[in-house]
Amino acid sequence: MDITVKCFAAARDVLARDEFHMDIPEGTTIEVVEREIRKLSTQLAEMPFMLALNMAYPAEGTLVKEGDELAIIPPVSGG
């Protein structure tokens, strides 16, 4: 299944892109997708972030479906 992952703030800086596509197996949970995203970079592996699924924060165990849009949202900082 193809999903789109959008990168914001520090995640965009680390990955040097605004978005990318991932091919995941059917029945994949949000936690599995997060683990795969963290494998993309050692910096990202240690970075605190949340994943939004289709513009909402998913419950634990939520299945990701074909065509879903995820967003990597690091903590906001600044003043």
PQR file with spaces between the fields and no chain letter, atoms N, CA, C, O and H, PARSE charges and radii, in Angstrom:
ATOM       1  N    MET     1       0.845   -1.171    0.000 -0.4000 1.5000
ATOM       2  CA   MET     1       0.000    0.000    0.000 -0.0000 2.0000
ATOM       3  C    MET     1       0.890    1.233    0.000  0.5500 1.7000
ATOM       4  O    MET     1       1.941    1.260    0.641 -0.5500 1.4000
ATOM       5  N    ASP     2       0.460    2.231   -0.714 -0.4000 1.5000
ATOM       6  CA   ASP     2       1.220    3.479   -0.798 -0.0000 2.0000
ATOM       7  C    ASP     2       0.613    4.511    0.142  0.5500 1.7000
ATOM       8  O    ASP     2      -0.594    4.753    0.122 -0.5500 1.4000
ATOM       9  H    ASP     2      -0.393    2.209   -1.234  0.4000 1.0000
ATOM      10  N    ILE     3       1.472    5.121    0.975 -0.4000 1.5000
ATOM      11  CA   ILE     3       1.038    6.217    1.838 -0.0000 2.0000
ATOM      12  C    ILE     3       1.971    7.406    1.623  0.5500 1.7000
ATOM      13  O    ILE     3       3.111    7.240    1.191 -0.5500 1.4000
ATOM      14  H    ILE     3       2.452    4.925    0.992  0.4000 1.0000
ATOM      15  N    THR     4       1.482    8.594    1.924 -0.4000 1.5000
ATOM      16  CA   THR     4       2.278    9.810    1.830 -0.0000 2.0000
ATOM      17  C    THR     4       2.663   10.238    3.237  0.5500 1.7000
ATOM      18  O    THR     4       1.835   10.230    4.147 -0.5500 1.4000
ATOM      19  H    THR     4       0.555    8.729    2.275  0.4000 1.0000
ATOM      20  N    VAL     5       3.930   10.613    3.408 -0.4000 1.5000
ATOM      21  CA   VAL     5       4.414   11.103    4.694 -0.0000 2.0000
ATOM      22  C    VAL     5       4.907   12.531    4.496  0.5500 1.7000
ATOM      23  O    VAL     5       5.818   12.774    3.705 -0.5500 1.4000
ATOM      24  H    VAL     5       4.603   10.620    2.668  0.4000 1.0000
ATOM      25  N    LYS     6       4.308   13.466    5.209 -0.4000 1.5000
ATOM      26  CA   LYS     6       4.705   14.870    5.145 -0.0000 2.0000
ATOM      27  C    LYS     6       5.629   15.172    6.316  0.5500 1.7000
ATOM      28  O    LYS     6       5.418   14.693    7.430 -0.5500 1.4000
ATOM      29  H    LYS     6       3.568   13.269    5.852  0.4000 1.0000
ATOM      30  N    CYS     7       6.656   15.971    6.047 -0.4000 1.5000
ATOM      31  CA   CYS     7       7.679   16.284    7.040 -0.0000 2.0000
ATOM      32  C    CYS     7       7.599   17.753    7.428  0.5500 1.7000
ATOM      33  O    CYS     7       7.558   18.626    6.562 -0.5500 1.4000
ATOM      34  H    CYS     7       6.828   16.360    5.141  0.4000 1.0000
ATOM      35  N    PHE     8       7.576   18.025    8.724 -0.4000 1.5000
ATOM      36  CA   PHE     8       7.489   19.390    9.213 -0.0000 2.0000
ATOM      37  C    PHE     8       8.664   19.710   10.131  0.5500 1.7000
ATOM      38  O    PHE     8       9.231   18.825   10.772 -0.5500 1.4000
ATOM      39  H    PHE     8       7.610   17.316    9.428  0.4000 1.0000
ATOM      40  N    ALA     9       9.016   20.988   10.180 -0.4000 1.5000
ATOM      41  CA   ALA     9      10.011   21.540   11.102 -0.0000 2.0000
ATOM      42  C    ALA     9      11.322   20.752   11.058  0.5500 1.7000
ATOM      43  O    ALA     9      11.893   20.556    9.985 -0.5500 1.4000
ATOM      44  H    ALA     9       8.556   21.707    9.659  0.4000 1.0000
ATOM      45  N    ALA    10      11.799   20.301   12.222 -0.4000 1.5000
ATOM      46  CA   ALA    10      13.096   19.621   12.302 -0.0000 2.0000
ATOM      47  C    ALA    10      13.123   18.328   11.489  0.5500 1.7000
ATOM      48  O    ALA    10      14.173   17.957   10.965 -0.5500 1.4000
ATOM      49  H    ALA    10      11.335   20.461   13.093  0.4000 1.0000
ATOM      50  N    ALA    11      11.997   17.642   11.375 -0.4000 1.5000
ATOM      51  CA   ALA    11      11.954   16.414   10.563 -0.0000 2.0000
ATOM      52  C    ALA    11      12.224   16.734    9.097  0.5500 1.7000
ATOM      53  O    ALA    11      12.903   15.973    8.408 -0.5500 1.4000
ATOM      54  H    ALA    11      11.144   17.944   11.800  0.4000 1.0000
ATOM      55  N    ARG    12      11.696   17.852    8.622 -0.4000 1.5000
ATOM      56  CA   ARG    12      11.952   18.275    7.240 -0.0000 2.0000
ATOM      57  C    ARG    12      13.433   18.588    7.060  0.5500 1.7000
ATOM      58  O    ARG    12      14.023   18.244    6.036 -0.5500 1.4000
ATOM      59  H    ARG    12      11.144   18.470    9.182  0.4000 1.0000
ATOM      60  N    ASP    13      14.030   19.235    8.046 -0.4000 1.5000
ATOM      61  CA   ASP    13      15.454   19.563    7.964 -0.0000 2.0000
ATOM      62  C    ASP    13      16.315   18.300    7.948  0.5500 1.7000
ATOM      63  O    ASP    13      17.247   18.191    7.150 -0.5500 1.4000
ATOM      64  H    ASP    13      13.551   19.515    8.878  0.4000 1.0000
ATOM      65  N    VAL    14      16.009   17.360    8.814 -0.4000 1.5000
ATOM      66  CA   VAL    14      16.787   16.122    8.911 -0.0000 2.0000
ATOM      67  C    VAL    14      16.671   15.295    7.636  0.5500 1.7000
ATOM      68  O    VAL    14      17.670   14.773    7.142 -0.5500 1.4000
ATOM      69  H    VAL    14      15.252   17.448    9.462  0.4000 1.0000
ATOM      70  N    LEU    15      15.461   15.173    7.102 -0.4000 1.5000
ATOM      71  CA   LEU    15      15.250   14.332    5.916 -0.0000 2.0000
ATOM      72  C    LEU    15      15.463   15.077    4.601  0.5500 1.7000
ATOM      73  O    LEU    15      15.517   14.465    3.534 -0.5500 1.4000
ATOM      74  H    LEU    15      14.649   15.596    7.504  0.4000 1.0000
ATOM      75  N    ALA    16      15.582   16.403    4.685 -0.4000 1.5000
ATOM      76  CA   ALA    16      15.834   17.245    3.506 -0.0000 2.0000
ATOM      77  C    ALA    16      14.758   17.066    2.426  0.5500 1.7000
ATOM      78  O    ALA    16      15.052   17.023    1.232 -0.5500 1.4000
ATOM      79  H    ALA    16      15.538   16.900    5.552  0.4000 1.0000
ATOM      80  N    ARG    17      13.519   16.965    2.879 -0.4000 1.5000
ATOM      81  CA   ARG    17      12.399   16.879    1.937 -0.0000 2.0000
ATOM      82  C    ARG    17      11.100   17.213    2.666  0.5500 1.7000
ATOM      83  O    ARG    17      10.982   17.047    3.880 -0.5500 1.4000
ATOM      84  H    ARG    17      13.280   17.000    3.849  0.4000 1.0000
ATOM      85  N    ASP    18      10.135   17.689    1.886 -0.4000 1.5000
ATOM      86  CA   ASP    18       8.834   18.063    2.436 -0.0000 2.0000
ATOM      87  C    ASP    18       7.907   16.873    2.614  0.5500 1.7000
ATOM      88  O    ASP    18       7.072   16.849    3.519 -0.5500 1.4000
ATOM      89  H    ASP    18      10.231   17.824    0.900  0.4000 1.0000
ATOM      90  N    GLU    19       8.065   15.887    1.739 -0.4000 1.5000
ATOM      91  CA   GLU    19       7.233   14.690    1.823 -0.0000 2.0000
ATOM      92  C    GLU    19       7.875   13.565    1.045  0.5500 1.7000
ATOM      93  O    GLU    19       8.758   13.779    0.215 -0.5500 1.4000
ATOM      94  H    GLU    19       8.743   15.906    1.004  0.4000 1.0000
ATOM      95  N    PHE    20       7.409   12.354    1.334 -0.4000 1.5000
ATOM      96  CA   PHE    20       7.876   11.174    0.611 -0.0000 2.0000
ATOM      97  C    PHE    20       6.775   10.121    0.681  0.5500 1.7000
ATOM      98  O    PHE    20       5.815   10.258    1.440 -0.5500 1.4000
ATOM      99  H    PHE    20       6.692   12.181    2.008  0.4000 1.0000
ATOM     100  N    HIS    21       6.926    9.085   -0.109 -0.4000 1.5000
ATOM     101  CA   HIS    21       5.962    7.983   -0.132 -0.0000 2.0000
ATOM     102  C    HIS    21       6.604    6.745    0.479  0.5500 1.7000
ATOM     103  O    HIS    21       7.806    6.514    0.346 -0.5500 1.4000
ATOM     104  H    HIS    21       7.705    8.974   -0.726  0.4000 1.0000
ATOM     105  N    MET    22       5.783    5.969    1.142 -0.4000 1.5000
ATOM     106  CA   MET    22       6.218    4.686    1.695 -0.0000 2.0000
ATOM     107  C    MET    22       5.292    3.598    1.169  0.5500 1.7000
ATOM     108  O    MET    22       4.093    3.808    0.987 -0.5500 1.4000
ATOM     109  H    MET    22       4.807    6.157    1.249  0.4000 1.0000
ATOM     110  N    ASP    23       5.875    2.447    0.932 -0.4000 1.5000
ATOM     111  CA   ASP    23       5.095    1.278    0.549 -0.0000 2.0000
ATOM     112  C    ASP    23       5.065    0.364    1.769  0.5500 1.7000
ATOM     113  O    ASP    23       6.104   -0.129    2.208 -0.5500 1.4000
ATOM     114  H    ASP    23       6.849    2.277    1.080  0.4000 1.0000
ATOM     115  N    ILE    24       3.874    0.141    2.313 -0.4000 1.5000
ATOM     116  CA   ILE    24       3.732   -0.671    3.518 -0.0000 2.0000
ATOM     117  C    ILE    24       2.766   -1.822    3.256  0.5500 1.7000
ATOM     118  O    ILE    24       1.890   -1.722    2.397 -0.5500 1.4000
ATOM     119  H    ILE    24       3.030    0.542    1.956  0.4000 1.0000
ATOM     120  N    PRO    25       2.928   -2.904    3.994 -0.5600 1.5000
ATOM     121  CA   PRO    25       1.997   -4.028    3.821  0.2800 2.0000
ATOM     122  C    PRO    25       0.618   -3.725    4.415  0.5500 1.7000
ATOM     123  O    PRO    25       0.500   -2.939    5.356 -0.5500 1.4000
ATOM     124  N    GLU    26      -0.387   -4.333    3.878 -0.4000 1.5000
ATOM     125  CA   GLU    26      -1.737   -4.203    4.423 -0.0000 2.0000
ATOM     126  C    GLU    26      -1.735   -4.706    5.866  0.5500 1.7000
ATOM     127  O    GLU    26      -1.051   -5.676    6.191 -0.5500 1.4000
ATOM     128  H    GLU    26      -0.292   -4.971    3.115  0.4000 1.0000
ATOM     129  N    GLY    27      -2.505   -4.040    6.727 -0.4000 1.5000
ATOM     130  CA   GLY    27      -2.583   -4.432    8.127 -0.0000 2.0000
ATOM     131  C    GLY    27      -1.510   -3.813    9.008  0.5500 1.7000
ATOM     132  O    GLY    27      -1.348   -4.214   10.161 -0.5500 1.4000
ATOM     133  H    GLY    27      -3.061   -3.251    6.463  0.4000 1.0000
ATOM     134  N    THR    28      -0.772   -2.835    8.476 -0.4000 1.5000
ATOM     135  CA   THR    28       0.286   -2.174    9.232 -0.0000 2.0000
ATOM     136  C    THR    28      -0.311   -1.145   10.199  0.5500 1.7000
ATOM     137  O    THR    28      -1.187   -0.365    9.827 -0.5500 1.4000
ATOM     138  H    THR    28      -0.903   -2.509    7.539  0.4000 1.0000
ATOM     139  N    THR    29       0.172   -1.155   11.437 -0.4000 1.5000
ATOM     140  CA   THR    29      -0.307   -0.193   12.433 -0.0000 2.0000
ATOM     141  C    THR    29       0.543    1.073   12.404  0.5500 1.7000
ATOM     142  O    THR    29       1.633    1.098   11.832 -0.5500 1.4000
ATOM     143  H    THR    29       0.885   -1.788   11.739  0.4000 1.0000
ATOM     144  N    ILE    30       0.025    2.108   13.025 -0.4000 1.5000
ATOM     145  CA   ILE    30       0.736    3.381   13.103 -0.0000 2.0000
ATOM     146  C    ILE    30       2.080    3.216   13.819  0.5500 1.7000
ATOM     147  O    ILE    30       3.045    3.900   13.480 -0.5500 1.4000
ATOM     148  H    ILE    30      -0.860    2.088   13.489  0.4000 1.0000
ATOM     149  N    GLU    31       2.150    2.311   14.807 -0.4000 1.5000
ATOM     150  CA   GLU    31       3.400    2.082   15.535 -0.0000 2.0000
ATOM     151  C    GLU    31       4.477    1.481   14.628  0.5500 1.7000
ATOM     152  O    GLU    31       5.651    1.835   14.735 -0.5500 1.4000
ATOM     153  H    GLU    31       1.365    1.755   15.082  0.4000 1.0000
ATOM     154  N    VAL    32       4.081    0.588   13.753 -0.4000 1.5000
ATOM     155  CA   VAL    32       5.042   -0.023   12.824 -0.0000 2.0000
ATOM     156  C    VAL    32       5.554    1.034   11.850  0.5500 1.7000
ATOM     157  O    VAL    32       6.748    1.073   11.552 -0.5500 1.4000
ATOM     158  H    VAL    32       3.128    0.300   13.666  0.4000 1.0000
ATOM     159  N    VAL    33       4.672    1.883   11.355 -0.4000 1.5000
ATOM     160  CA   VAL    33       5.090    2.954   10.450 -0.0000 2.0000
ATOM     161  C    VAL    33       6.069    3.884   11.166  0.5500 1.7000
ATOM     162  O    VAL    33       7.070    4.298   10.583 -0.5500 1.4000
ATOM     163  H    VAL    33       3.702    1.851   11.597  0.4000 1.0000
ATOM     164  N    GLU    34       5.785    4.211   12.419 -0.4000 1.5000
ATOM     165  CA   GLU    34       6.701    5.080   13.167 -0.0000 2.0000
ATOM     166  C    GLU    34       8.085    4.453   13.282  0.5500 1.7000
ATOM     167  O    GLU    34       9.091    5.137   13.094 -0.5500 1.4000
ATOM     168  H    GLU    34       4.971    3.875   12.893  0.4000 1.0000
ATOM     169  N    ARG    35       8.146    3.164   13.589 -0.4000 1.5000
ATOM     170  CA   ARG    35       9.450    2.487   13.676 -0.0000 2.0000
ATOM     171  C    ARG    35      10.196    2.559   12.347  0.5500 1.7000
ATOM     172  O    ARG    35      11.406    2.787   12.325 -0.5500 1.4000
ATOM     173  H    ARG    35       7.329    2.608   13.742  0.4000 1.0000
ATOM     174  N    GLU    36       9.478    2.365   11.238 -0.4000 1.5000
ATOM     175  CA   GLU    36      10.118    2.432    9.916 -0.0000 2.0000
ATOM     176  C    GLU    36      10.615    3.850    9.613  0.5500 1.7000
ATOM     177  O    GLU    36      11.690    4.020    9.039 -0.5500 1.4000
ATOM     178  H    GLU    36       8.496    2.180   11.256  0.4000 1.0000
ATOM     179  N    ILE    37       9.848    4.850    9.993 -0.4000 1.5000
ATOM     180  CA   ILE    37      10.265    6.240    9.777 -0.0000 2.0000
ATOM     181  C    ILE    37      11.521    6.535   10.590  0.5500 1.7000
ATOM     182  O    ILE    37      12.441    7.181   10.088 -0.5500 1.4000
ATOM     183  H    ILE    37       8.974    4.712   10.460  0.4000 1.0000
ATOM     184  N    ARG    38      11.574    6.074   11.834 -0.4000 1.5000
ATOM     185  CA   ARG    38      12.735    6.326   12.687 -0.0000 2.0000
ATOM     186  C    ARG    38      14.006    5.678   12.134  0.5500 1.7000
ATOM     187  O    ARG    38      15.108    6.141   12.426 -0.5500 1.4000
ATOM     188  H    ARG    38      10.827    5.549   12.242  0.4000 1.0000
ATOM     189  N    LYS    39      13.866    4.622   11.347 -0.4000 1.5000
ATOM     190  CA   LYS    39      15.018    3.955   10.741 -0.0000 2.0000
ATOM     191  C    LYS    39      15.641    4.777    9.604  0.5500 1.7000
ATOM     192  O    LYS    39      16.745    4.466    9.157 -0.5500 1.4000
ATOM     193  H    LYS    39      12.970    4.245   11.110  0.4000 1.0000
ATOM     194  N    LEU    40      14.955    5.810    9.139 -0.4000 1.5000
ATOM     195  CA   LEU    40      15.450    6.604    8.015 -0.0000 2.0000
ATOM     196  C    LEU    40      16.662    7.460    8.367  0.5500 1.7000
ATOM     197  O    LEU    40      17.424    7.844    7.480 -0.5500 1.4000
ATOM     198  H    LEU    40      14.059    6.063    9.502  0.4000 1.0000
ATOM     199  N    SER    41      16.848    7.762    9.650 -0.4000 1.5000
ATOM     200  CA   SER    41      17.930    8.651   10.062 -0.0000 2.0000
ATOM     201  C    SER    41      18.220    8.458   11.542  0.5500 1.7000
ATOM     202  O    SER    41      17.299    8.300   12.344 -0.5500 1.4000
ATOM     203  H    SER    41      16.229    7.450   10.370  0.4000 1.0000
ATOM     204  N    THR    42      19.505    8.469   11.908 -0.4000 1.5000
ATOM     205  CA   THR    42      19.847    8.361   13.324 -0.0000 2.0000
ATOM     206  C    THR    42      19.336    9.572   14.093  0.5500 1.7000
ATOM     207  O    THR    42      18.941    9.443   15.252 -0.5500 1.4000
ATOM     208  H    THR    42      20.253    8.597   11.257  0.4000 1.0000
ATOM     209  N    GLN    43      19.338   10.740   13.470 -0.4000 1.5000
ATOM     210  CA   GLN    43      18.799   11.933   14.131 -0.0000 2.0000
ATOM     211  C    GLN    43      17.294   11.774   14.371  0.5500 1.7000
ATOM     212  O    GLN    43      16.785   12.095   15.445 -0.5500 1.4000
ATOM     213  H    GLN    43      19.659   10.844   12.529  0.4000 1.0000
ATOM     214  N    LEU    44      16.614   11.285   13.373 -0.4000 1.5000
ATOM     215  CA   LEU    44      15.168   11.094   13.490 -0.0000 2.0000
ATOM     216  C    LEU    44      14.847   10.004   14.524  0.5500 1.7000
ATOM     217  O    LEU    44      13.833   10.081   15.218 -0.5500 1.4000
ATOM     218  H    LEU    44      17.028   11.024   12.501  0.4000 1.0000
ATOM     219  N    ALA    45      15.706    9.006   14.618 -0.4000 1.5000
ATOM     220  CA   ALA    45      15.493    7.926   15.578 -0.0000 2.0000
ATOM     221  C    ALA    45      15.461    8.448   17.007  0.5500 1.7000
ATOM     222  O    ALA    45      14.752    7.906   17.855 -0.5500 1.4000
ATOM     223  H    ALA    45      16.530    8.943   14.054  0.4000 1.0000
ATOM     224  N    GLU    46      16.231    9.502   17.276 -0.4000 1.5000
ATOM     225  CA   GLU    46      16.315   10.050   18.630 -0.0000 2.0000
ATOM     226  C    GLU    46      15.402   11.249   18.850  0.5500 1.7000
ATOM     227  O    GLU    46      15.251   11.709   19.981 -0.5500 1.4000
ATOM     228  H    GLU    46      16.807    9.943   16.588  0.4000 1.0000
ATOM     229  N    MET    47      14.799   11.755   17.795 -0.4000 1.5000
ATOM     230  CA   MET    47      13.974   12.957   17.873 -0.0000 2.0000
ATOM     231  C    MET    47      12.580   12.629   18.392  0.5500 1.7000
ATOM     232  O    MET    47      11.944   11.689   17.917 -0.5500 1.4000
ATOM     233  H    MET    47      14.922   11.381   16.875  0.4000 1.0000
ATOM     234  N    PRO    48      12.101   13.405   19.371 -0.5600 1.5000
ATOM     235  CA   PRO    48      10.711   13.214   19.770  0.2800 2.0000
ATOM     236  C    PRO    48       9.786   13.779   18.682  0.5500 1.7000
ATOM     237  O    PRO    48       9.992   14.897   18.208 -0.5500 1.4000
ATOM     238  N    PHE    49       8.801   13.027   18.301 -0.4000 1.5000
ATOM     239  CA   PHE    49       7.800   13.533   17.356 -0.0000 2.0000
ATOM     240  C    PHE    49       6.521   12.736   17.500  0.5500 1.7000
ATOM     241  O    PHE    49       6.507   11.640   18.061 -0.5500 1.4000
ATOM     242  H    PHE    49       8.634   12.119   18.686  0.4000 1.0000
ATOM     243  N    MET    50       5.457   13.305   16.984 -0.4000 1.5000
ATOM     244  CA   MET    50       4.171   12.609   16.930 -0.0000 2.0000
ATOM     245  C    MET    50       3.824   12.400   15.466  0.5500 1.7000
ATOM     246  O    MET    50       4.300   13.127   14.593 -0.5500 1.4000
ATOM     247  H    MET    50       5.469   14.195   16.528  0.4000 1.0000
ATOM     248  N    LEU    51       3.010   11.424   15.211 -0.4000 1.5000
ATOM     249  CA   LEU    51       2.501   11.209   13.862 -0.0000 2.0000
ATOM     250  C    LEU    51       1.021   11.562   13.837  0.5500 1.7000
ATOM     251  O    LEU    51       0.246   11.111   14.680 -0.5500 1.4000
ATOM     252  H    LEU    51       2.623   10.833   15.920  0.4000 1.0000
ATOM     253  N    ALA    52       0.649   12.361   12.873 -0.4000 1.5000
ATOM     254  CA   ALA    52      -0.763   12.635   12.617 -0.0000 2.0000
ATOM     255  C    ALA    52      -1.165   11.774   11.423  0.5500 1.7000
ATOM     256  O    ALA    52      -0.394   11.610   10.478 -0.5500 1.4000
ATOM     257  H    ALA    52       1.278   12.728   12.188  0.4000 1.0000
ATOM     258  N    LEU    53      -2.351   11.238   11.474 -0.4000 1.5000
ATOM     259  CA   LEU    53      -2.880   10.399   10.396 -0.0000 2.0000
ATOM     260  C    LEU    53      -4.121   11.076    9.851  0.5500 1.7000
ATOM     261  O    LEU    53      -5.128   11.206   10.547 -0.5500 1.4000
ATOM     262  H    LEU    53      -2.978   11.372   12.242  0.4000 1.0000
ATOM     263  N    ASN    54      -4.042   11.505    8.608 -0.4000 1.5000
ATOM     264  CA   ASN    54      -5.155   12.204    7.957 -0.0000 2.0000
ATOM     265  C    ASN    54      -5.633   13.380    8.821  0.5500 1.7000
ATOM     266  O    ASN    54      -6.829   13.565    9.043 -0.5500 1.4000
ATOM     267  H    ASN    54      -3.224   11.400    8.042  0.4000 1.0000
ATOM     268  N    MET    55      -4.659   14.168    9.301 -0.4000 1.5000
ATOM     269  CA   MET    55      -4.878   15.411   10.044 -0.0000 2.0000
ATOM     270  C    MET    55      -5.495   15.203   11.431  0.5500 1.7000
ATOM     271  O    MET    55      -6.141   16.110   11.956 -0.5500 1.4000
ATOM     272  H    MET    55      -3.687   14.018    9.121  0.4000 1.0000
ATOM     273  N    ALA    56      -5.306   14.031   12.026 -0.4000 1.5000
ATOM     274  CA   ALA    56      -5.760   13.765   13.396 -0.0000 2.0000
ATOM     275  C    ALA    56      -4.734   12.853   14.063  0.5500 1.7000
ATOM     276  O    ALA    56      -4.023   12.108   13.389 -0.5500 1.4000
ATOM     277  H    ALA    56      -4.780   13.295   11.599  0.4000 1.0000
ATOM     278  N    TYR    57      -4.663   12.918   15.386 -0.4000 1.5000
ATOM     279  CA   TYR    57      -3.753   12.039   16.109 -0.0000 2.0000
ATOM     280  C    TYR    57      -4.439   10.689   16.323  0.5500 1.7000
ATOM     281  O    TYR    57      -5.500   10.616   16.943 -0.5500 1.4000
ATOM     282  H    TYR    57      -5.241   13.524   15.933  0.4000 1.0000
ATOM     283  N    PRO    58      -3.823    9.621   15.803 -0.5600 1.5000
ATOM     284  CA   PRO    58      -4.470    8.305   15.868  0.2800 2.0000
ATOM     285  C    PRO    58      -4.325    7.638   17.234  0.5500 1.7000
ATOM     286  O    PRO    58      -3.382    7.907   17.977 -0.5500 1.4000
ATOM     287  N    ALA    59      -5.269    6.773   17.543 -0.4000 1.5000
ATOM     288  CA   ALA    59      -5.192    5.950   18.743 -0.0000 2.0000
ATOM     289  C    ALA    59      -4.161    4.844   18.525  0.5500 1.7000
ATOM     290  O    ALA    59      -3.864    4.472   17.390 -0.5500 1.4000
ATOM     291  H    ALA    59      -6.036    6.554   16.940  0.4000 1.0000
ATOM     292  N    GLU    60      -3.634    4.335   19.606 -0.4000 1.5000
ATOM     293  CA   GLU    60      -2.689    3.230   19.541 -0.0000 2.0000
ATOM     294  C    GLU    60      -3.334    2.053   18.804  0.5500 1.7000
ATOM     295  O    GLU    60      -4.497    1.726   19.039 -0.5500 1.4000
ATOM     296  H    GLU    60      -3.875    4.637   20.528  0.4000 1.0000
ATOM     297  N    GLY    61      -2.572    1.429   17.920 -0.4000 1.5000
ATOM     298  CA   GLY    61      -3.067    0.267   17.188 -0.0000 2.0000
ATOM     299  C    GLY    61      -3.855    0.588   15.932  0.5500 1.7000
ATOM     300  O    GLY    61      -4.356   -0.322   15.270 -0.5500 1.4000
ATOM     301  H    GLY    61      -1.627    1.696   17.730  0.4000 1.0000
ATOM     302  N    THR    62      -3.975    1.876   15.587 -0.4000 1.5000
ATOM     303  CA   THR    62      -4.718    2.266   14.387 -0.0000 2.0000
ATOM     304  C    THR    62      -4.039    1.696   13.137  0.5500 1.7000
ATOM     305  O    THR    62      -2.821    1.786   12.984 -0.5500 1.4000
ATOM     306  H    THR    62      -3.568    2.615   16.124  0.4000 1.0000
ATOM     307  N    LEU    63      -4.835    1.115   12.258 -0.4000 1.5000
ATOM     308  CA   LEU    63      -4.313    0.587   10.996 -0.0000 2.0000
ATOM     309  C    LEU    63      -4.181    1.719    9.986  0.5500 1.7000
ATOM     310  O    LEU    63      -5.049    2.585    9.876 -0.5500 1.4000
ATOM     311  H    LEU    63      -5.825    1.042   12.382  0.4000 1.0000
ATOM     312  N    VAL    64      -3.077    1.688    9.255 -0.4000 1.5000
ATOM     313  CA   VAL    64      -2.845    2.656    8.186 -0.0000 2.0000
ATOM     314  C    VAL    64      -3.340    2.026    6.892  0.5500 1.7000
ATOM     315  O    VAL    64      -3.108    0.844    6.638 -0.5500 1.4000
ATOM     316  H    VAL    64      -2.372    0.985    9.345  0.4000 1.0000
ATOM     317  N    LYS    65      -4.027    2.825    6.074 -0.4000 1.5000
ATOM     318  CA   LYS    65      -4.655    2.295    4.863 -0.0000 2.0000
ATOM     319  C    LYS    65      -4.060    2.935    3.603  0.5500 1.7000
ATOM     320  O    LYS    65      -3.433    3.993    3.660 -0.5500 1.4000
ATOM     321  H    LYS    65      -4.215    3.785    6.281  0.4000 1.0000
ATOM     322  N    GLU    66      -4.271    2.279    2.489 -0.4000 1.5000
ATOM     323  CA   GLU    66      -3.850    2.784    1.177 -0.0000 2.0000
ATOM     324  C    GLU    66      -4.295    4.228    1.006  0.5500 1.7000
ATOM     325  O    GLU    66      -5.456    4.562    1.240 -0.5500 1.4000
ATOM     326  H    GLU    66      -4.781    1.420    2.442  0.4000 1.0000
ATOM     327  N    GLY    67      -3.359    5.087    0.592 -0.4000 1.5000
ATOM     328  CA   GLY    67      -3.678    6.480    0.312 -0.0000 2.0000
ATOM     329  C    GLY    67      -3.701    7.391    1.521  0.5500 1.7000
ATOM     330  O    GLY    67      -3.918    8.594    1.375 -0.5500 1.4000
ATOM     331  H    GLY    67      -2.415    4.816    0.402  0.4000 1.0000
ATOM     332  N    ASP    68      -3.480    6.848    2.725 -0.4000 1.5000
ATOM     333  CA   ASP    68      -3.463    7.695    3.922 -0.0000 2.0000
ATOM     334  C    ASP    68      -2.315    8.697    3.854  0.5500 1.7000
ATOM     335  O    ASP    68      -1.318    8.491    3.163 -0.5500 1.4000
ATOM     336  H    ASP    68      -3.304    5.871    2.843  0.4000 1.0000
ATOM     337  N    GLU    69      -2.489    9.783    4.592 -0.4000 1.5000
ATOM     338  CA   GLU    69      -1.461   10.815    4.690 -0.0000 2.0000
ATOM     339  C    GLU    69      -1.031   10.930    6.149  0.5500 1.7000
ATOM     340  O    GLU    69      -1.845   11.187    7.035 -0.5500 1.4000
ATOM     341  H    GLU    69      -3.299    9.951    5.154  0.4000 1.0000
ATOM     342  N    LEU    70       0.250   10.737    6.374 -0.4000 1.5000
ATOM     343  CA   LEU    70       0.818   10.898    7.704 -0.0000 2.0000
ATOM     344  C    LEU    70       1.640   12.175    7.730  0.5500 1.7000
ATOM     345  O    LEU    70       2.159   12.613    6.703 -0.5500 1.4000
ATOM     346  H    LEU    70       0.912   10.528    5.654  0.4000 1.0000
ATOM     347  N    ALA    71       1.754   12.763    8.903 -0.4000 1.5000
ATOM     348  CA   ALA    71       2.596   13.948    9.079 -0.0000 2.0000
ATOM     349  C    ALA    71       3.496   13.697   10.282  0.5500 1.7000
ATOM     350  O    ALA    71       3.037   13.287   11.348 -0.5500 1.4000
ATOM     351  H    ALA    71       1.333   12.407    9.737  0.4000 1.0000
ATOM     352  N    ILE    72       4.792   13.952   10.088 -0.4000 1.5000
ATOM     353  CA   ILE    72       5.760   13.889   11.185 -0.0000 2.0000
ATOM     354  C    ILE    72       5.764   15.270   11.824  0.5500 1.7000
ATOM     355  O    ILE    72       6.120   16.261   11.187 -0.5500 1.4000
ATOM     356  H    ILE    72       5.165   14.285    9.221  0.4000 1.0000
ATOM     357  N    ILE    73       5.360   15.324   13.102 -0.4000 1.5000
ATOM     358  CA   ILE    73       5.230   16.617   13.777 -0.0000 2.0000
ATOM     359  C    ILE    73       6.138   16.640   15.005  0.5500 1.7000
ATOM     360  O    ILE    73       5.780   16.107   16.056 -0.5500 1.4000
ATOM     361  H    ILE    73       5.070   14.519   13.620  0.4000 1.0000
ATOM     362  N    PRO    74       7.321   17.261   14.871 -0.5600 1.5000
ATOM     363  CA   PRO    74       8.212   17.419   16.028  0.2800 2.0000
ATOM     364  C    PRO    74       7.655   18.461   16.992  0.5500 1.7000
ATOM     365  O    PRO    74       6.758   19.222   16.629 -0.5500 1.4000
ATOM     366  N    PRO    75       8.177   18.503   18.217 -0.5600 1.5000
ATOM     367  CA   PRO    75       7.721   19.525   19.155  0.2800 2.0000
ATOM     368  C    PRO    75       8.000   20.932   18.611  0.5500 1.7000
ATOM     369  O    PRO    75       8.988   21.159   17.913 -0.5500 1.4000
ATOM     370  N    VAL    76       7.131   21.841   18.939 -0.4000 1.5000
ATOM     371  CA   VAL    76       7.285   23.226   18.500 -0.0000 2.0000
ATOM     372  C    VAL    76       8.140   23.942   19.521  0.5500 1.7000
ATOM     373  O    VAL    76       7.973   23.762   20.728 -0.5500 1.4000
ATOM     374  H    VAL    76       6.329   21.656   19.506  0.4000 1.0000
ATOM     375  N    SER    77       9.075   24.770   19.018 -0.4000 1.5000
ATOM     376  CA   SER    77       9.892   25.576   19.926 -0.0000 2.0000
ATOM     377  C    SER    77      10.051   26.961   19.329  0.5500 1.7000
ATOM     378  O    SER    77       9.691   27.198   18.176 -0.5500 1.4000
ATOM     379  H    SER    77       9.211   24.915   18.038  0.4000 1.0000
ATOM     380  N    GLY    78      10.570   27.833   20.090 -0.4000 1.5000
ATOM     381  CA   GLY    78      10.790   29.191   19.594 -0.0000 2.0000
ATOM     382  C    GLY    78      10.009   30.176   20.432  0.5500 1.7000
ATOM     383  O    GLY    78       9.415   29.828   21.452 -0.5500 1.4000
ATOM     384  H    GLY    78      10.862   27.640   21.027  0.4000 1.0000
ATOM     385  N    GLY    79      10.026   31.402   19.978 -0.4000 1.5000
ATOM     386  CA   GLY    79       9.362   32.400   20.805 -0.0000 2.0000
ATOM     387  C    GLY    79       8.745   33.504   20.038  0.5500 1.7000
ATOM     388  O    GLY    79       8.154   34.410   20.625 -0.5500 1.4000
ATOM     389  H    GLY    79      10.509   31.684   19.149  0.4000 1.0000
